[in-house]
């Protein structure tokens, strides 16, 4: 019930003018039924007292009015329905989508490393529909309540005792609906576990990921037996519920019979005693169905509101996520400290284990840092901390001399160009995939026209030696490409990443889902690199930038990355040690701690852990080349 109040409090103020229009279109649905009863009473009373002295139109007029009122009621209900779907709740859904995107943009980026967060966003999107249903049902319930009040008020005006008639007709319906809803809730609770087991077993038999292993081990019959037993248990519980529902139905039918008998007796008594006319008697007969239907509708709406309110919980779960963001913008000055970590430890939300422990580190602007280590050593986590992607769980971290928690996340990323290990594969055109690296970049292809947002310093953002082919690598292999100045920058980025495709980047759609072309894993990674090159920022983060590229081709690509990093701050995460020889400093991580640190020459001279790993990898590469 708490969610229902939150839903109404959230939605009703969103589009007040459209809500007002919706209520005005719905209002006739509450008032016109009572008008129709009045006209019906006039028609019957008129027919019961026919007189040749009165003109025929006197008797035809209420009939015509009744027909017109009925058509008017249908018209307003149709208009209200159409306006609800296309003129009101369509905008509410858009407003809720805006809230989801706004919240997603503000939540700390560490949530993006938690699979549960993505599920929360997806459930919030689904729940937004239930929020709309909740508000719509509330409006419809308001209209139904208005109809009940108008009809009840009209009957009470005929005779005060008819309020008992309204109660006798309506209350048994409410009792029946309440008991039915209670039974359904009990069944849903009893069936929850068995339904999960049933769906899980069916998924094992139907999904490709598990089906192959089940077939290989020959356990299909065993899993199928589990599924059938779950089906039998579900059927048994539903059968028990059916028996209980039948008993409740008989009880409710008895109560309704008694109450309706009382109502009929009251109608006959009022007519026989002259307290109501024959027209009033006909109105009471019509009111039976009207009151029962309206009261039933109210209870149905109430039950659905509780249900949709509960299903909207996921939306508020996203809205209630804690948002932590600073207010200051990052500034990185040449020759000064870019990053400082003092006793920093980190563990992911919901995890007890630390991914990093007691890391102390200083990086100057323009320094080249390589982070190496075995899988699970904490390389990617450290890179994400250094890039401002994560906030330390313990310890102190500064970027540009400012505590990390005081900086805006958006302001930090204005300075960074990155390729993460899990790079995006966007089902867009090839050109759009590239310009996603910097949608606000100037179309002229001049690096000096590419500021880093509000926090950017244009002189720091531009490439140190300009955007010439000599500086960025072999560009110009396809200089006759007809894509204009903006297309030239795109082609430059693609050529730099050695992604040579014959089609026009503006027209080449990627992804088979939309009838486009599918790239190989290595081509997708080169596209991610092209996106980072296109972005052109003074700080570069590369997390396994050649993981999907053949080891025999990576040397040339690392040569380009080295040229791209000239004059910039670089953090490179890799398990291929051949790429780290030119780094100013190499950090070897083990178990979330820095085990060794130094230049390539220093680490090789120590003949420690890095030295042993280097020799093992060198031997592997030699064997592969042979």
C-alpha positions in Angstrom: 0.0 0.0 0.0 3.0 2.3 0.7 4.0 2.0 -2.9 0.6 3.0 -4.1 0.8 6.3 -2.3 4.3 6.8 -3.6 3.2 6.0 -7.1 0.3 8.5 -7.0 2.4 11.2 -5.4 5.0 10.7 -8.1 2.7 10.5 -11.2 -0.3 12.8 -10.5 1.8 16.0 -10.4 3.7 15.1 -13.6 1.3 16.3 -16.3 -1.3 18.3 -14.3 -3.0 19.9 -17.4 -3.3 16.6 -19.2 -4.5 15.0 -16.0 -7.2 17.7 -15.8 -8.2 17.1 -19.4 -8.4 13.3 -18.7 -10.6 13.9 -15.6 -12.9 16.2 -17.5 -13.3 13.6 -20.3 -14.0 10.9 -17.6 -16.4 13.0 -15.5 -19.4 12.3 -17.8 -18.9 8.6 -17.2 -19.6 9.2 -13.5 -22.6 11.5 -13.9 -24.5 10.4 -17.0 -25.6 6.9 -15.5 -27.8 8.8 -13.0 -29.2 11.0 -15.8 -30.1 7.9 -17.8 -31.9 6.4 -14.7 -33.9 9.6 -14.4 -34.9 9.5 -18.1 -35.8 5.8 -17.8 -38.1 6.6 -14.9 -39.8 9.3 -16.9 -40.3 7.0 -19.9 -41.9 4.2 -17.8 -44.0 6.6 -15.7 -45.1 8.3 -18.9 -46.0 5.0 -20.5 -48.0 4.0 -17.3 -50.1 7.2 -17.5 -50.8 7.5 -21.3 -53.2 10.3 -22.0 -54.6 11.3 -25.4 -54.6 14.9 -24.2 -50.8 15.1 -24.3 -48.9 15.4 -27.6 -46.9 12.4 -28.8 -43.6 14.3 -28.5 -44.2 14.5 -24.7 -43.6 10.7 -24.6 -41.0 10.5 -27.3 -38.8 13.3 -25.9 -37.4 11.3 -22.9 -36.7 8.4 -25.2 -34.7 10.6 -27.6 -32.9 12.2 -24.6 -32.1 8.7 -23.3 -30.7 7.6 -26.6 -28.7 10.9 -26.9 -27.4 10.5 -23.3 -26.3 6.9 -24.0 -24.4 8.0 -27.2 -22.9 10.9 -25.3 -21.7 8.5 -22.5 -20.2 6.1 -25.1 -18.5 9.1 -26.9 -16.9 10.4 -23.7 -15.8 7.0 -22.6 -14.1 6.5 -26.0 -12.5 9.9 -25.9 -11.3 9.3 -22.4 -9.8 5.9 -23.4 -8.1 7.3 -26.4 -6.8 10.4 -24.5 -5.6 8.2 -21.7 -3.6 6.0 -24.0 -2.2 8.6 -26.4 -2.6 12.0 -24.8 -1.8 11.5 -21.1 -0.1 8.2 -20.1 2.1 8.3 -23.2 3.7 11.4 -21.8 3.8 9.9 -18.3 5.8 7.0 -19.6 8.2 9.4 -21.3 8.5 11.4 -18.0 9.3 8.1 -16.1 11.9 7.2 -18.7 13.5 10.6 -18.2 13.6 9.9 -14.5 15.3 6.5 -15.0 17.9 8.0 -17.4 18.5 10.9 -15.1 19.0 8.7 -12.1 21.2 6.3 -14.1 23.4 9.2 -15.1 23.8 10.3 -11.5 24.5 7.0 -9.7 28.1 6.3 -8.9 29.8 4.4 -11.7 30.9 1.6 -9.3 27.3 0.3 -9.7 28.1 -0.4 -13.3 30.4 -3.2 -12.2 27.5 -4.9 -10.4 25.3 -7.1 -12.5 22.4 -6.6 -10.0 22.4 -2.9 -10.9 21.6 -3.6 -14.6 18.8 -5.9 -13.4 17.5 -3.0 -11.2 17.4 -0.7 -14.2 15.6 -3.2 -16.4 13.1 -3.9 -13.6 12.6 -0.2 -13.1 11.8 0.2 -16.8 9.3 -2.6 -16.6 7.9 -1.2 -13.3 7.3 2.2 -14.9 4.5 0.6 -16.8 2.9 -0.6 -13.6 3.2 2.9 -12.2 1.1 4.1 -15.1 -1.4 1.3 -14.5 -1.6 2.3 -10.9 -2.4 5.9 -11.7 -4.8 4.9 -14.4 -6.7 2.5 -12.1 -6.8 5.2 -9.5 -8.5 7.6 -11.9 -10.9 4.9 -13.1 -11.7 4.0 -9.5 -12.4 7.7 -8.9 -14.8 7.7 -11.9 -16.5 4.4 -10.7 -16.9 5.8 -7.2 -18.4 9.0 -8.7 -20.9 6.8 -10.7 -21.7 4.9 -7.5 -22.3 8.1 -5.6 -24.4 9.7 -8.4 -26.6 6.6 -8.8 -26.9 6.1 -5.0 -27.7 9.7 -4.5 -30.4 9.6 -7.1 -32.0 6.5 -5.5 -31.8 8.1 -2.1 -33.6 11.1 -3.5 -36.4 8.8 -4.6 -36.7 7.4 -1.1 -34.1 7.3 1.8 -34.8 3.6 2.4 -33.2 2.9 -1.0 -29.8 3.4 0.7 -30.4 0.0 2.3 -31.2 -1.3 -1.2 -27.8 0.0 -2.4 -26.1 -1.7 0.5 -27.9 -5.0 0.0 -26.9 -5.0 -3.7 -23.3 -3.8 -3.3 -21.9 -5.2 0.0 -22.2 -8.9 -1.0 -20.2 -8.2 -4.1 -17.4 -6.6 -2.0 -17.4 -9.6 0.3 -17.1 -12.0 -2.7 -14.3 -10.0 -4.2 -12.4 -9.7 -0.9 -12.5 -13.4 -0.2 -11.5 -14.2 -3.8 -8.5 -11.8 -3.7 -7.4 -13.3 -0.4 -7.6 -16.8 -1.8 -5.6 -15.8 -4.9 -2.9 -14.2 -2.8 -2.7 -17.3 -0.7 -2.3 -19.5 -3.8 0.3 -17.2 -5.3 2.4 -17.4 -2.1 2.0 -21.2 -1.9 2.9 -21.6 -5.6 5.9 -19.3 -5.7 8.6 -21.9 -5.0 7.1 -24.7 -7.1 6.7 -22.3 -10.0 10.3 -21.2 -9.8 11.4 -24.9 -9.7 9.2 -25.6 -12.7 10.5 -22.7 -14.7 14.1 -23.5 -13.8 13.9 -27.1 -14.8 12.2 -26.1 -18.1 14.9 -23.6 -18.8 17.6 -26.3 -18.3 15.9 -28.4 -20.9 15.3 -25.6 -23.4 18.2 -23.2 -23.2 21.3 -23.8 -25.4 23.8 -23.0 -22.7 22.7 -25.8 -20.4 21.1 -28.2 -23.0 24.5 -29.1 -24.5 26.0 -30.2 -21.2 22.8 -32.0 -20.2 22.8 -33.9 -23.4 26.6 -34.7 -23.1 26.2 -36.1 -19.6 23.0 -38.0 -20.6 20.9 -36.5 -17.7 18.1 -35.2 -19.8 15.6 -37.7 -18.3 16.7 -36.8 -14.8 16.0 -33.1 -15.4 12.8 -33.9 -17.2 11.6 -35.9 -14.2 12.3 -32.9 -12.0 10.2 -30.7 -14.3 7.3 -33.2 -14.4 7.3 -33.5 -10.6 7.1 -29.8 -10.3 4.2 -29.7 -12.7 2.4 -32.4 -10.7 2.9 -30.5 -7.5 1.7 -27.3 -9.1 -1.4 -29.0 -10.5 -2.2 -30.6 -7.1 -2.0 -27.2 -5.3 -4.2 -25.5 -8.0 -6.7 -28.3 -7.6 -6.8 -27.7 -3.8 -7.3 -24.0 -4.5 -10.1 -24.8 -6.9 -12.0 -26.8 -4.2 -11.6 -24.0 -1.7 -12.7 -21.4 -4.3 -15.8 -23.5 -5.0 -16.7 -23.5 -1.3 -16.2 -19.8 -1.1 -18.3 -19.3 -4.2 -21.2 -21.3 -2.6 -21.0 -19.3 0.6 -20.9 -16.0 -1.3 -23.8 -17.1 -3.6 -25.9 -17.8 -0.4 -25.0 -14.4 1.0 -25.8 -12.6 -2.3 -29.1 -14.5 -2.6 -30.2 -13.4 0.9 -29.1 -9.8 0.3 -30.7 -9.6 -3.1 -33.9 -11.2 -1.8 -34.0 -8.4 0.8 -33.5 -5.8 -2.0 -36.3 -7.3 -4.1 -38.7 -7.4 -1.1 -37.9 -3.8 -0.5 -38.6 -2.9 -4.1 -42.0 -4.6 -4.1 -42.9 -3.1 -0.7 -42.0 0.4 -1.8 -44.0 0.0 -5.0 -47.0 -1.6 -3.3 -47.1 1.0 -0.6 -47.0 3.8 -3.2 -43.7 5.2 -2.0 -42.2 4.8 -5.5 -43.7 4.8 -8.9 -43.6 2.1 -11.6 -40.9 4.1 -13.3 -38.9 4.1 -10.0 -39.5 0.3 -9.8 -37.9 -0.1 -13.3 -35.0 2.1 -12.2 -34.4 -0.2 -9.2 -34.4 -3.2 -11.5 -31.8 -1.6 -13.8 -29.8 -0.5 -10.7 -29.2 -4.1 -9.7 -26.8 -4.7 -12.6 -25.4 -1.2 -12.5 -24.6 -1.1 -8.8 -23.3 -4.7 -8.8 -21.0 -4.0 -11.8 -19.8 -0.7 -10.5 -19.0 -2.0 -7.0 -17.4 -5.1 -8.6 -15.3 -2.7 -10.7 -14.2 -0.8 -7.7 -13.0 -3.9 -5.9 -11.3 -5.2 -9.0 -9.5 -1.9 -9.4 -8.5 -1.9 -5.7 -7.0 -5.4 -6.1 -5.2 -4.4 -9.3 -3.9 -1.2 -7.7 -2.4 -3.2 -4.8 -0.9 -5.7 -7.3 0.6 -3.0 -9.6 1.7 -1.0 -6.6 3.8 -4.0 -5.4 5.1 -4.6 -8.9 6.3 -0.9 -9.1 8.7 -1.5 -6.2 11.6 -1.9 -8.6 11.2 1.6 -9.9 11.5 3.1 -6.4 14.4 0.7 -5.7 16.3 2.5 -8.5 15.2 6.0 -7.4 16.3 5.3 -3.8 19.9 4.3 -4.8 22.4 6.5 -3.0 23.9 9.2 -5.2 27.3 10.5 -4.4 28.9 13.1 -6.6 31.1 16.1 -6.0 30.8 19.6 -7.2 34.3 20.5 -8.3 35.8 20.1 -11.8 39.1 18.4 -12.5 42.1 20.4 -13.8 45.3 18.7 -14.8 48.4 20.9 -15.1 51.5 19.7 -16.9 54.3 18.5 -14.7 52.1 18.3 -11.6 50.7 15.3 -9.8 47.7 13.8 -11.6 46.8 11.0 -9.2 47.7 10.2 -5.6 46.6 7.2 -3.6 47.3 6.8 0.1 46.5 3.5 1.8 43.6 2.9 -0.6 41.6 -0.3 -0.4 38.5 -1.2 -2.4 35.8 -3.8 -2.4 32.8 -4.0 -4.7 29.3 -3.4 -3.3 27.8 -6.5 -1.8 31.2 -8.2 -1.6 33.1 -9.1 1.5 36.5 -9.6 -0.2 38.8 -6.7 -1.0 39.8 -6.4 -4.7 42.6 -4.0 -3.7 44.4 -3.5 -0.3 46.6 -0.7 1.0 47.6 0.8 -2.3 49.8 3.9 -2.2 50.8 5.5 -5.5 51.6 8.8 -7.2 51.4 9.5 -10.9 52.5 12.7 -12.5 50.8 14.3 -15.5 52.4 12.9 -18.7 53.7 9.8 -17.0 53.3 6.3 -18.6 52.1 3.6 -16.2 51.7 -0.1 -17.0 49.7 -2.3 -14.7 50.4 -6.1 -15.0 49.6 -9.2 -13.1 47.7 -12.5 -13.3 43.9 -12.7 -13.7 42.1 -11.6 -10.5 45.1 -9.6 -9.3 43.2 -6.4 -9.3 44.6 -4.7 -12.4 41.2 -3.5 -13.8 40.0 -2.4 -10.4 43.1 -0.3 -9.9 42.8 1.2 -13.4 39.1 2.1 -12.6 40.2 3.8 -9.4 42.9 5.8 -11.2 40.4 6.9 -13.8 37.9 8.0 -11.2 35.4 5.3 -12.1 35.4 4.0 -8.5 35.6 5.6 -5.1 38.0 4.1 -2.6 36.3 2.0 0.2 39.2 3.0 2.5 42.1 5.4 2.3 42.6 8.7 0.5 42.6 9.4 -3.3 43.3 12.7 -5.0 43.0 13.6 -8.7 44.7 16.8 -9.7 45.3 17.6 -6.0 41.5 17.5 -5.2 40.0 14.6 -3.1 38.1 12.3 -5.4 34.8 12.5 -3.5 34.8 16.3 -4.2 35.0 15.9 -8.0 32.1 15.6 -10.4 32.3 12.2 -12.2 31.3 13.9 -15.5 34.1 16.4 -15.0 36.6 13.7 -14.5 35.7 11.8 -17.7 35.9 15.0 -19.7 39.7 14.6 -19.5 39.9 10.9 -20.3 39.9 8.7 -23.4 39.6 5.0 -22.6 39.2 1.6 -24.0 37.9 -0.8 -21.4 38.2 -4.6 -21.5 34.5 -4.9 -22.0 34.1 -2.4 -24.8 30.8 -1.5 -26.4 29.5 -3.1 -29.6 26.9 -0.6 -30.7 24.4 -1.7 -33.3 24.7 1.6 -35.2 26.5 2.7 -38.3 30.3 2.4 -38.4 30.6 6.2 -38.3 28.3 6.5 -35.3 30.3 3.9 -33.5 33.4 6.1 -33.9 31.8 9.5 -33.0 30.3 8.0 -29.8 33.8 8.7 -28.5 33.1 12.4 -28.6 29.7 13.4 -30.0 30.5 17.1 -29.2 33.7 17.1 -31.1 34.1 19.8 -33.9 33.3 18.5 -37.3 36.3 20.2 -38.9 38.7 17.5 -37.7 40.9 20.1 -36.0 42.1 18.9 -32.6 42.3 22.4 -31.3 38.5 22.6 -31.8 37.9 19.7 -29.4 37.5 20.9 -25.8 36.8 18.5 -23.0 33.5 19.9 -22.0 33.1 22.4 -19.2 36.2 21.1 -17.4 38.4 21.1 -20.5 41.4 23.2 -21.1 41.6 23.5 -24.9 45.4 23.8 -24.9 45.7 20.6 -22.9 43.1 18.7 -24.9 44.7 19.2 -28.3 47.3 16.7 -29.5 50.8 18.0 -28.6 52.0 18.2 -32.2 48.7 18.8 -34.1 46.6 16.3 -36.0 49.1 15.4 -38.7 49.6 12.0 -40.3 53.2 12.1 -39.1 52.1 12.4 -35.5 49.3 9.9 -35.4 50.6 7.2 -37.7 50.0 6.1 -41.2 46.8 7.9 -42.3 45.7 8.8 -45.8 45.6 5.3 -47.4 42.1 6.3 -48.7 42.3 10.0 -49.0 39.7 10.0 -51.8 36.9 8.9 -49.5 33.9 11.2 -50.2 32.8 11.7 -46.6 33.5 15.4 -46.0 35.5 17.0 -43.2 33.6 15.1 -40.4 34.1 11.9 -42.4 37.8 12.7 -42.7 38.2 12.6 -38.9 36.3 9.3 -38.8 38.4 7.8 -41.6 41.5 9.0 -39.8 40.5 7.2 -36.6 39.6 4.0 -38.5 42.9 4.0 -40.5 44.8 4.6 -37.3 43.2 1.5 -35.8 44.0 -0.5 -39.0 40.3 -1.1 -39.5 40.0 -0.9 -43.3 36.5 -1.5 -44.6 35.3 -0.8 -48.1 31.9 0.6 -47.3 30.9 4.2 -46.5 31.1 4.5 -42.7 28.0 6.7 -42.7 26.0 3.9 -44.4 27.6 0.8 -43.0 25.2 -0.6 -40.4 26.7 -3.0 -37.8 24.9 -5.9 -36.2 22.8 -8.6 -37.8 19.8 -7.8 -35.6 19.1 -4.8 -37.8 20.2 -6.3 -41.1 23.8 -4.9 -40.8 27.2 -6.5 -41.0 28.8 -8.3 -38.1 32.4 -7.7 -37.3 34.9 -10.1 -35.8 36.0 -9.8 -32.2 39.3 -8.2 -33.3 37.5 -5.7 -35.6 35.2 -4.7 -32.8 38.2 -4.0 -30.6 39.9 -2.0 -33.3 36.7 0.0 -33.6 36.8 0.7 -29.8 40.4 1.9 -30.3 39.3 4.1 -33.1 36.6 5.6 -30.9 39.3 6.4 -28.2 41.6 7.9 -30.8 38.7 10.1 -32.1 38.1 11.3 -28.6 41.6 12.8 -28.2 41.9 13.5 -24.5 45.1 14.2 -22.4 44.7 11.1 -20.3 44.5 7.6 -21.8 43.3 4.4 -20.2 43.7 1.2 -22.0 42.5 -2.1 -20.4 43.8 -5.1 -22.4 43.5 -3.0 -25.7 44.6 -5.9 -27.9 43.0 -8.9 -26.1 40.9 -9.8 -29.2 43.7 -9.1 -31.7 46.2 -11.7 -32.9 49.5 -11.5 -30.8 51.5 -11.4 -34.0 49.7 -8.1 -35.0 49.7 -6.4 -31.6 53.3 -5.1 -31.9 52.4 -2.7 -34.6 49.3 -1.5 -32.8 51.2 -1.0 -29.6 53.6 1.2 -31.6 50.7 3.4 -32.6 49.5 3.5 -29.0 53.0 4.7 -28.0 52.9 7.5 -30.5 49.4 8.4 -29.5 50.5 8.6 -25.8 53.3 11.1 -26.6 52.9 14.0 -24.2 49.9 12.4 -22.5 49.3 10.6 -19.3 48.8 6.8 -20.0 47.6 4.0 -17.8 47.9 0.6 -19.6 46.5 -2.6 -18.2 47.7 -5.8 -19.9 48.8 -9.3 -19.3 51.1 -9.2 -22.4 54.3 -7.9 -21.0 55.8 -7.1 -24.4 53.7 -3.9 -24.5 55.2 -2.4 -21.3 58.9 -1.9 -22.2 58.5 1.8 -22.9 56.4 2.5 -19.7 57.9 5.0 -17.2 56.8 2.7 -14.5 55.4 -0.9 -14.3 53.2 -2.0 -11.4 53.0 -5.7 -10.8 49.9 -6.6 -8.8 49.4 -9.8 -6.8 46.4 -10.5 -4.6 45.2 -6.9 -4.8 48.6 -5.4 -3.7 51.5 -3.9 -5.5 54.1 -6.7 -5.4 56.8 -4.9 -7.6 57.2 -1.5 -9.1 59.8 0.1 -11.3 60.9 0.6 -14.9 61.3 -2.3 -17.2 65.1 -2.2 -16.8 64.8 -2.1 -13.0 62.4 -5.0 -12.8 64.5 -7.1 -15.1 67.6 -6.4 -13.1 65.9 -7.5 -9.8 65.1 -10.9 -11.4 61.9 -11.1 -9.3 58.3 -12.1 -10.2 58.1 -9.8 -13.2 61.4 -11.2 -14.6 60.1 -14.8 -14.3 56.8 -13.9 -16.0 58.6 -12.1 -18.8 60.8 -15.1 -19.5 57.8 -17.4 -19.6 55.8 -15.2 -22.0 58.9 -14.6 -24.2 59.3 -18.4 -24.5 55.6 -18.8 -25.5 55.8 -16.2 -28.2 58.9 -17.7 -29.7 57.2 -21.1 -29.8 54.2 -19.6 -31.5 56.2 -17.8 -34.1 58.0 -21.0 -34.9 
